[in-house]
């Protein structure tokens, strides 16, 4: 029995700019796992990857991350092309991995299953219902709003949302994802709609504006910590959720979990690549901000 099990595909990303072409692993499962492993060893990653890319799994295992690898004909392969205008990104999916199934997860046991979606068919509503019968379900919804047609990626609404979200305890989305799901850009209105569909804790990340967590008719406003420097925001949301679920699994309050998550996300922004910090560093950043956010002090 693990505290947290992350289920998701690791991607092979090809990043093309006018000056370089770089290949690197990525995806929600990759960034979440790297972050959580640094602070919680009662954790397992379940992923599905093609044989030709198994060296990525080997490297993660060698770093100490416990991984259950399911069979897949292919690995998710994202191609991200950035022209001279870096605000523009052309994204294509050259390969897709097999979706996750009830049969593939039936022998895996954890207190919390965090589903890190990349594409629309990664997780079915039936799978979420099955997992909710034996554990708490957490969902990063971003990938369920992306559909691949050929190699091109198109934004879509999630057809199964009302059936699936009744089985989800923790839902993480950003502002634009919330708007696609609910039809409103108003955060106050949007989180209530998601809550009405059955989500117990709705987590909306707002970038430098912090985050909002809505649970049991109560709003929890979590300010963002100011980074010492801004280096790389890749994987920031995944790092946030790793910290949040770690704290909630330990029984900490929403406010304290939010503070810890926000601190981890800020530390992630201050460096390049996945989160490599420690729990001590996370708490130190919170302690340094206690004059601005006295409620953020976790130790009592």
C-alpha positions as CSV (number, residue, x, y, z in Angstrom):
1,X,0.0,0.0,0.0
2,X,1.5,3.3,-1.1
3,X,0.6,6.7,0.1
4,X,0.3,8.1,-3.4
5,X,0.3,6.5,-6.8
6,X,0.8,8.7,-9.8
7,X,-0.6,7.2,-13.0
8,X,0.4,8.9,-16.3
9,X,2.5,8.7,-19.4
10,X,6.0,9.9,-19.6
11,X,6.6,11.8,-22.8
12,X,9.5,12.0,-25.1
13,X,9.6,15.7,-26.1
14,X,11.3,17.2,-29.1
15,X,11.7,20.9,-28.6
16,X,12.7,22.8,-31.8
17,X,13.7,26.5,-31.8
18,X,15.5,28.5,-34.5
19,X,18.8,27.7,-32.7
20,X,18.5,24.2,-31.4
21,X,16.7,20.8,-31.4
22,X,16.5,19.1,-28.1
23,X,15.1,15.8,-26.9
24,X,14.0,15.4,-23.3
25,X,11.5,13.4,-21.2
26,X,8.5,15.3,-19.8
27,X,4.8,15.0,-19.0
28,X,2.8,15.3,-15.8
29,X,3.9,11.9,-14.5
30,X,7.6,12.8,-15.0
31,X,7.6,16.2,-13.2
32,X,5.2,15.0,-10.5
33,X,7.3,11.9,-9.7
34,X,10.6,13.8,-9.6
35,X,9.1,16.3,-7.2
36,X,7.3,13.9,-4.9
37,X,10.2,11.5,-4.7
38,X,12.3,14.2,-3.1
39,X,10.0,14.5,-0.1
40,X,8.0,11.2,0.1
41,X,9.4,7.7,-0.5
42,X,6.0,6.0,0.0
43,X,5.2,6.7,-3.6
44,X,4.9,4.8,-6.9
45,X,4.7,5.8,-10.5
46,X,2.6,3.7,-12.9
47,X,3.4,4.5,-16.5
48,X,3.2,2.9,-20.0
49,X,6.1,3.4,-22.4
50,X,7.4,1.8,-25.6
51,X,10.3,-0.5,-25.5
52,X,12.6,1.8,-27.4
53,X,12.3,4.4,-24.6
54,X,12.7,2.2,-21.6
55,X,16.0,3.8,-20.8
56,X,14.0,6.8,-19.4
57,X,12.3,4.4,-16.9
58,X,15.7,2.9,-16.0
59,X,17.2,6.3,-15.2
60,X,14.2,7.2,-13.0
61,X,14.5,3.8,-11.2
62,X,18.2,4.4,-10.7
63,X,17.4,7.7,-9.0
64,X,15.3,5.7,-6.5
65,X,11.8,6.2,-7.9
66,X,9.6,3.0,-7.7
67,X,8.0,2.4,-11.0
68,X,5.4,-0.1,-12.3
69,X,5.7,-0.2,-16.1
70,X,2.8,-1.3,-18.1
71,X,3.1,-2.5,-21.8
72,X,2.6,0.0,-24.6
73,X,3.4,-0.2,-28.3
74,X,4.5,3.4,-28.4
75,X,5.6,6.3,-26.1
76,X,3.8,9.6,-26.1
77,X,6.0,11.8,-28.4
78,X,5.3,15.5,-28.4
79,X,7.0,17.8,-30.9
80,X,7.0,21.5,-29.8
81,X,8.2,24.0,-32.4
82,X,8.9,27.5,-31.3
83,X,9.5,30.0,-34.1
84,X,11.3,33.4,-33.6
85,X,8.2,34.6,-31.7
86,X,8.6,32.5,-28.5
87,X,4.9,33.2,-27.6
88,X,3.9,31.0,-30.4
89,X,4.1,27.2,-30.1
90,X,3.2,24.6,-32.8
91,X,2.5,21.3,-31.0
92,X,2.2,18.0,-32.7
93,X,1.9,14.4,-31.3
94,X,3.9,12.0,-33.4
95,X,3.1,8.9,-31.3
96,X,0.6,8.0,-28.6
97,X,0.9,5.5,-25.8
98,X,-1.8,3.0,-24.9
99,X,-4.5,4.3,-22.5
100,X,-4.7,3.1,-18.9
101,X,-7.2,0.5,-18.1
102,X,-8.9,-1.1,-15.1
103,X,-7.1,-4.4,-15.8
104,X,-3.8,-2.7,-15.7
105,X,-4.4,-1.0,-12.4
106,X,-6.4,-3.7,-10.5
107,X,-3.4,-5.1,-8.5
108,X,-2.0,-1.7,-7.5
109,X,-3.1,-0.2,-4.1
110,X,-2.6,3.3,-2.8
111,X,-4.4,5.8,-0.5
112,X,-4.4,8.4,-3.3
113,X,-4.3,7.8,-7.1
114,X,-3.2,11.0,-9.0
115,X,-4.1,10.8,-12.6
116,X,-1.8,12.9,-14.8
117,X,-3.6,13.2,-18.1
118,X,-1.8,14.2,-21.3
119,X,-4.4,13.3,-24.0
120,X,-8.1,12.9,-24.2
121,X,-8.2,9.1,-24.1
122,X,-5.7,8.5,-21.3
123,X,-8.4,7.8,-18.6
124,X,-12.0,6.8,-18.9
125,X,-14.8,7.7,-16.5
126,X,-15.2,3.9,-15.8
127,X,-11.6,3.8,-14.7
128,X,-12.1,6.8,-12.3
129,X,-15.2,5.1,-10.9
130,X,-13.2,1.9,-10.3
131,X,-10.3,3.7,-8.6
132,X,-12.7,5.7,-6.4
133,X,-14.1,2.5,-5.0
134,X,-10.7,1.6,-3.4
135,X,-9.0,4.9,-2.9
136,X,-9.1,8.7,-3.2
137,X,-8.8,10.0,-6.8
138,X,-6.9,13.1,-7.8
139,X,-7.0,14.4,-11.4
140,X,-5.0,16.9,-13.4
141,X,-7.5,17.6,-16.1
142,X,-5.3,19.3,-18.7
143,X,-4.7,16.4,-21.1
144,X,-8.4,15.4,-21.2
145,X,-9.0,18.7,-23.0
146,X,-6.6,17.8,-25.8
147,X,-7.6,15.6,-28.8
148,X,-5.2,14.3,-31.4
149,X,-6.3,14.2,-35.0
150,X,-3.6,12.8,-37.2
151,X,-0.6,14.5,-35.6
152,X,-2.3,17.8,-34.7
153,X,-3.6,18.7,-31.3
154,X,-7.0,20.3,-30.9
155,X,-8.6,21.8,-27.8
156,X,-11.9,20.1,-26.8
157,X,-14.4,19.9,-24.0
158,X,-14.4,16.7,-22.0
159,X,-17.5,14.7,-22.9
160,X,-17.4,12.4,-19.8
161,X,-16.8,15.2,-17.3
162,X,-20.1,15.1,-15.4
163,X,-19.9,11.3,-15.1
164,X,-16.3,11.2,-14.2
165,X,-15.9,14.2,-11.8
166,X,-18.3,12.7,-9.3
167,X,-15.6,10.2,-8.5
168,X,-12.8,12.8,-8.1
169,X,-11.8,14.2,-4.8
170,X,-9.0,16.6,-5.9
171,X,-9.2,18.3,-9.2
172,X,-6.4,20.6,-10.5
173,X,-7.0,23.0,-13.4
174,X,-5.8,26.4,-14.5
175,X,-8.0,29.3,-15.4
176,X,-8.4,28.4,-19.1
177,X,-9.0,24.7,-18.4
178,X,-11.7,25.7,-15.9
179,X,-13.4,27.9,-18.5
180,X,-13.4,25.0,-21.0
181,X,-15.0,22.7,-18.5
182,X,-17.6,25.1,-17.0
183,X,-18.2,27.8,-19.7
184,X,-17.2,30.6,-17.4
185,X,-14.0,32.5,-16.8
186,X,-15.2,33.7,-13.3
187,X,-13.3,31.6,-10.8
188,X,-15.9,32.0,-8.1
189,X,-18.6,30.7,-10.4
190,X,-16.4,28.0,-12.0
191,X,-15.3,26.3,-8.9
192,X,-18.9,26.1,-7.6
193,X,-19.9,24.4,-10.9
194,X,-17.1,21.8,-10.5
195,X,-18.1,21.3,-6.9
196,X,-21.7,20.7,-7.9
197,X,-20.5,18.0,-10.3
198,X,-19.1,16.1,-7.3
199,X,-15.5,17.3,-6.9
200,X,-14.6,17.6,-3.2
201,X,-11.6,20.0,-3.5
202,X,-11.3,22.1,-6.6
203,X,-7.8,23.6,-7.1
204,X,-7.4,26.4,-9.6
205,X,-3.8,27.5,-10.2
206,X,-3.5,31.2,-11.3
207,X,0.2,31.5,-12.0
208,X,1.8,34.5,-10.3
209,X,-1.6,35.3,-8.7
210,X,-1.4,32.2,-6.6
211,X,-4.2,29.6,-6.4
212,X,-7.8,29.1,-5.2
213,X,-9.0,26.0,-3.4
214,X,-12.7,25.5,-3.0
215,X,-14.1,22.9,-0.6
216,X,-17.3,22.5,1.4
217,X,-18.6,25.9,0.4
218,X,-15.4,27.6,1.5
219,X,-12.8,29.5,-0.5
220,X,-9.1,29.2,0.4
221,X,-6.9,31.9,-1.3
222,X,-3.3,30.8,-1.5
223,X,-0.9,33.6,-2.5
224,X,2.1,32.8,-4.6
225,X,5.6,33.2,-3.2
226,X,7.8,35.7,-5.0
227,X,10.6,33.8,-6.7
228,X,14.2,34.9,-6.2
229,X,14.6,34.5,-10.0
230,X,12.5,33.1,-12.8
231,X,14.3,30.4,-14.7
232,X,11.9,27.8,-15.9
233,X,8.2,27.3,-15.2
234,X,7.9,23.9,-16.8
235,X,6.3,21.4,-14.5
236,X,5.3,24.0,-12.0
237,X,1.7,22.8,-11.8
238,X,2.8,19.2,-11.4
239,X,5.2,20.2,-8.6
240,X,2.4,22.1,-6.9
241,X,0.1,19.0,-6.9
242,X,2.9,16.8,-5.6
243,X,3.3,19.1,-2.6
244,X,-0.4,19.5,-2.1
245,X,-1.2,15.8,-2.1
246,X,1.8,15.0,0.1
247,X,0.4,17.3,2.8
248,X,-3.2,16.2,2.4
249,X,-2.1,12.6,2.7
250,X,-0.4,13.5,6.0
251,X,-3.6,15.0,7.2
252,X,-2.6,18.7,7.0
253,X,-5.2,21.4,6.4
254,X,-6.0,22.8,3.0
255,X,-4.3,26.1,3.9
256,X,-1.1,24.4,5.0
257,X,-1.1,22.0,2.0
258,X,-1.6,25.0,-0.2
259,X,1.3,26.9,1.4
260,X,3.6,23.9,1.0
261,X,2.5,23.4,-2.6
262,X,3.0,27.1,-3.5
263,X,6.5,27.0,-1.9
264,X,7.5,24.0,-3.9
265,X,6.2,25.5,-7.1
266,X,8.2,28.7,-6.5
267,X,11.4,26.7,-5.8
268,X,10.7,24.9,-9.1
269,X,10.5,28.2,-11.0
270,X,13.8,29.3,-9.6
271,X,15.8,26.5,-11.3
272,X,15.8,24.6,-14.6
273,X,14.3,21.2,-14.9
274,X,12.3,19.1,-12.4
275,X,12.0,20.0,-8.7
276,X,15.2,18.8,-6.9
277,X,14.7,20.6,-3.6
278,X,14.1,19.2,-0.1
279,X,11.3,19.5,2.4
280,X,13.6,21.6,4.6
281,X,14.0,24.1,1.7
282,X,10.2,24.2,1.2
283,X,9.6,24.9,4.8
284,X,12.4,27.5,4.9
285,X,10.7,29.5,2.1
286,X,7.4,29.4,4.0
287,X,9.1,30.5,7.2
288,X,10.8,33.4,5.4
289,X,7.3,34.6,4.2
290,X,5.6,34.3,7.6
291,X,5.5,38.1,8.1
292,X,3.5,38.5,4.9
293,X,1.5,35.3,5.3
294,X,1.4,34.3,9.0
295,X,-1.1,31.5,8.4
296,X,1.4,29.8,6.1
297,X,3.6,28.7,9.0
298,X,3.2,24.9,9.0
299,X,5.2,23.9,12.1
300,X,3.4,24.5,15.3
